[in-house]
Amino acid sequence: MSPAATRRYRVSCIDLTEHETFVLALSEQDAVAKAVAIYNLNGLAEFTSSTVEKFDWEAVAAEVPHDC
């Protein structure tokens, strides 16, 4: 998979605490699969956390600043 063919996604696992990480993926479904694999390998070590009130997985295309 060429890096040019991928997008950057912010992926969140939400279980009363929102845990999020960033991945390069072809689609939202691919982004969630990659984040789940990261979670299965390292637990929440690669995720940042904040308190929320729901449970879900979600992927959102991330905006990349023009100066990066």
Backbone as ProteinMPNN parsed JSONL, in Angstrom:
{"seq_chain_A": "MSPAATRRYRVSCIDLTEHETFVLALSEQDAVAKAVAIYNLNGLAEFTSSTVEKFDWEAVAAEVPHDC", "coords_chain_A": {"N_chain_A": [[0.856, -1.173, 0.0], [0.738, 2.033, -0.974], [1.931, 5.02, 0.567], [0.889, 7.361, -0.502], [-1.633, 6.64, -1.283], [-3.111, 6.51, 0.978], [-5.019, 7.883, 3.764], [-4.919, 10.031, 6.633], [-6.291, 9.071, 9.671], [-8.188, 9.788, 12.588], [-8.769, 7.663, 15.147], [-11.084, 6.393, 17.443], [-11.719, 4.623, 20.438], [-14.381, 4.189, 22.471], [-15.376, 3.986, 25.737], [-16.782, 4.979, 28.037], [-14.557, 6.342, 28.601], [-12.779, 8.148, 26.257], [-10.534, 6.881, 24.027], [-7.97, 7.631, 21.856], [-6.176, 7.42, 18.725], [-3.927, 7.947, 15.955], [-3.913, 6.808, 12.592], [-2.693, 5.669, 9.368], [-4.699, 4.962, 6.625], [-6.827, 3.308, 4.167], [-9.571, 3.631, 4.28], [-12.376, 4.42, 6.473], [-13.202, 2.039, 7.723], [-10.915, 0.451, 7.409], [-9.173, 1.989, 8.929], [-10.274, 1.688, 11.528], [-9.89, -1.085, 11.828], [-7.086, -1.197, 11.84], [-6.537, 0.324, 14.155], [-7.742, -1.294, 16.091], [-6.067, -3.527, 15.86], [-3.661, -2.366, 16.757], [-4.453, -1.833, 19.385], [-4.92, -4.486, 20.264], [-2.328, -5.434, 20.207], [-0.764, -3.654, 21.83], [-2.402, -2.75, 23.88], [-3.733, 0.098, 25.495], [-1.552, 1.73, 25.222], [-0.726, 3.212, 22.983], [-2.66, 5.106, 22.687], [-4.387, 8.199, 23.411], [-6.281, 9.545, 26.166], [-9.594, 10.543, 27.334], [-12.42, 11.559, 29.341], [-15.742, 10.446, 28.642], [-19.269, 9.727, 27.843], [-20.199, 7.285, 26.537], [-20.143, 4.211, 24.509], [-18.243, 3.048, 21.843], [-16.683, 2.518, 18.583], [-14.974, 4.669, 16.401], [-14.007, 6.264, 13.343], [-12.454, 9.051, 11.909], [-11.617, 11.087, 9.228], [-8.604, 12.793, 9.417], [-7.584, 16.171, 9.565], [-4.79, 17.48, 8.015], [-2.329, 19.689, 8.956], [-1.179, 22.368, 6.887], [1.476, 23.05, 7.189], [2.924, 20.809, 7.761]], "CA_chain_A": [[0.0, 0.0, 0.0], [1.501, 3.263, -1.118], [1.5, 6.084, 1.482], [0.106, 8.361, -1.236], [-2.994, 6.133, -1.43], [-3.757, 6.457, 2.291], [-5.379, 9.125, 4.453], [-4.699, 9.986, 8.076], [-7.551, 8.984, 10.411], [-8.224, 9.768, 14.059], [-9.639, 6.548, 15.508], [-11.407, 6.411, 18.866], [-12.456, 3.57, 21.134], [-15.067, 4.94, 23.514], [-15.972, 3.11, 26.752], [-16.894, 5.961, 29.117], [-13.353, 7.138, 28.399], [-12.442, 8.11, 24.835], [-9.123, 6.59, 23.765], [-7.809, 7.877, 20.429], [-4.865, 7.35, 18.102], [-3.948, 8.282, 14.533], [-3.378, 5.775, 11.695], [-2.841, 5.868, 7.928], [-5.577, 3.9, 6.15], [-7.535, 3.539, 2.913], [-10.974, 3.941, 4.553], [-12.707, 4.433, 7.9], [-13.217, 0.655, 8.19], [-9.51, 0.056, 7.486], [-8.608, 2.717, 10.065], [-10.725, 1.019, 12.756], [-9.211, -2.387, 11.897], [-5.704, -0.941, 12.243], [-6.531, 0.748, 15.557], [-8.037, -2.491, 16.895], [-4.835, -4.323, 15.861], [-2.739, -1.676, 17.671], [-4.972, -2.089, 20.738], [-4.685, -5.892, 20.605], [-0.891, -5.621, 20.375], [-0.176, -2.801, 22.881], [-3.389, -2.188, 24.797], [-3.99, 1.528, 25.294], [-0.279, 2.456, 25.281], [-0.595, 4.103, 21.825], [-3.869, 5.937, 22.651], [-4.582, 9.224, 24.431], [-7.575, 9.281, 26.806], [-10.398, 11.587, 27.965], [-13.679, 11.026, 29.855], [-16.979, 10.672, 27.887], [-20.359, 8.922, 28.39], [-20.759, 6.332, 25.583], [-19.224, 3.157, 24.073], [-18.271, 2.908, 20.381], [-15.447, 2.735, 17.83], [-15.234, 5.554, 15.286], [-12.849, 6.776, 12.6], [-12.737, 10.311, 11.238], [-10.452, 11.566, 8.478], [-7.959, 13.88, 10.146], [-7.056, 17.28, 8.782], [-3.336, 17.607, 8.166], [-1.937, 21.089, 8.816], [-0.395, 22.621, 5.674], [2.898, 23.249, 7.484], [3.551, 19.516, 8.084]], "C_chain_A": [[0.898, 1.231, 0.0], [1.012, 4.313, -0.116], [0.662, 7.149, 0.781], [-1.35, 7.942, -1.378], [-3.755, 6.117, -0.109], [-4.097, 7.849, 2.791], [-5.072, 8.938, 5.926], [-6.058, 10.018, 8.761], [-7.286, 9.09, 11.904], [-9.216, 8.685, 14.415], [-9.825, 6.546, 17.015], [-12.099, 5.139, 19.291], [-13.067, 4.273, 22.329], [-15.76, 3.965, 24.464], [-16.114, 3.874, 28.071], [-15.621, 6.79, 29.235], [-13.044, 7.043, 26.915], [-10.936, 7.94, 24.703], [-8.928, 6.778, 22.266], [-6.358, 7.778, 20.001], [-5.015, 7.74, 16.642], [-3.309, 7.157, 13.736], [-3.497, 6.249, 10.254], [-3.642, 4.696, 7.392], [-6.263, 4.306, 4.857], [-8.976, 3.986, 3.122], [-11.189, 3.988, 6.061], [-12.689, 3.021, 8.479], [-11.787, 0.128, 8.36], [-8.843, 0.728, 8.687], [-9.004, 2.061, 11.387], [-10.012, -0.319, 12.909], [-7.759, -2.204, 12.352], [-5.617, -0.527, 13.709], [-6.826, -0.427, 16.487], [-6.792, -3.38, 16.971], [-3.792, -3.704, 16.791], [-3.158, -1.939, 19.113], [-4.684, -3.523, 21.17], [-3.209, -6.17, 20.866], [-0.354, -4.905, 21.614], [-1.161, -2.288, 23.919], [-3.594, -0.716, 24.488], [-2.717, 2.371, 25.301], [-0.125, 3.465, 24.146], [-1.771, 5.077, 21.694], [-3.785, 7.038, 23.703], [-6.006, 9.053, 24.967], [-8.233, 10.536, 27.358], [-11.75, 10.995, 28.346], [-14.864, 11.43, 28.982], [-18.058, 9.752, 28.453], [-20.994, 7.982, 27.374], [-19.744, 5.25, 25.272], [-19.354, 2.984, 22.568], [-16.849, 2.928, 19.847], [-15.813, 3.698, 16.715], [-13.931, 5.984, 14.643], [-13.277, 8.018, 11.86], [-11.47, 10.732, 10.5], [-9.899, 12.794, 9.191], [-7.443, 14.932, 9.178], [-5.564, 17.362, 9.052], [-2.975, 19.075, 7.96], [-1.043, 21.271, 7.586], [1.091, 22.777, 5.943], [3.604, 21.958, 7.861], [4.251, 18.934, 6.872]], "O_chain_A": [[1.719, 1.416, 0.898], [-0.196, 4.486, 0.042], [-0.191, 7.774, 1.412], [-2.218, 8.793, -1.573], [-4.929, 5.748, -0.082], [-3.556, 8.852, 2.325], [-4.976, 7.81, 6.408], [-6.884, 10.884, 8.471], [-6.302, 8.558, 12.419], [-10.383, 8.766, 14.033], [-8.864, 6.678, 17.773], [-12.97, 4.632, 18.583], [-12.351, 4.889, 23.12], [-16.632, 3.203, 24.046], [-15.607, 3.434, 29.103], [-15.612, 7.827, 29.898], [-13.049, 5.942, 26.364], [-10.161, 8.754, 25.205], [-9.638, 6.158, 21.474], [-5.438, 8.014, 20.784], [-6.137, 7.849, 16.148], [-2.285, 6.608, 14.144], [-4.305, 7.126, 9.949], [-3.304, 3.546, 7.671], [-6.285, 5.481, 4.489], [-9.553, 4.644, 2.255], [-10.296, 3.639, 6.834], [-12.218, 2.818, 9.598], [-11.486, -0.558, 9.337], [-8.039, 0.105, 9.38], [-8.163, 1.894, 12.27], [-9.573, -0.658, 14.008], [-7.265, -2.983, 13.167], [-4.725, -0.976, 14.428], [-6.223, -0.54, 17.554], [-6.491, -3.927, 18.032], [-3.115, -4.419, 17.53], [-2.319, -2.234, 19.964], [-4.256, -3.761, 22.299], [-2.876, -7.048, 21.662], [0.427, -5.484, 22.369], [-0.792, -1.469, 24.76], [-3.622, -0.331, 23.319], [-2.791, 3.597, 25.378], [0.545, 4.482, 24.326], [-1.87, 5.795, 20.699], [-3.186, 6.844, 24.761], [-6.852, 8.472, 24.286], [-7.558, 11.469, 27.793], [-12.186, 10.022, 27.731], [-14.998, 12.598, 28.616], [-17.811, 9.059, 29.44], [-22.22, 7.878, 27.337], [-18.599, 5.338, 25.714], [-20.461, 2.793, 22.064], [-15.916, 3.304, 20.557], [-16.885, 3.554, 16.125], [-12.89, 6.06, 15.296], [-14.345, 8.044, 11.247], [-10.381, 10.736, 11.075], [-10.641, 13.718, 9.525], [-6.929, 14.612, 8.106], [-5.134, 17.316, 10.204], [-3.277, 19.647, 6.912], [-0.229, 20.397, 7.285], [1.896, 22.651, 5.02], [4.773, 21.994, 8.245], [4.832, 17.852, 6.955]]}, "name": "protein", "num_of_chains": 1, "seq": "MSPAATRRYRVSCIDLTEHETFVLALSEQDAVAKAVAIYNLNGLAEFTSSTVEKFDWEAVAAEVPHDC"}
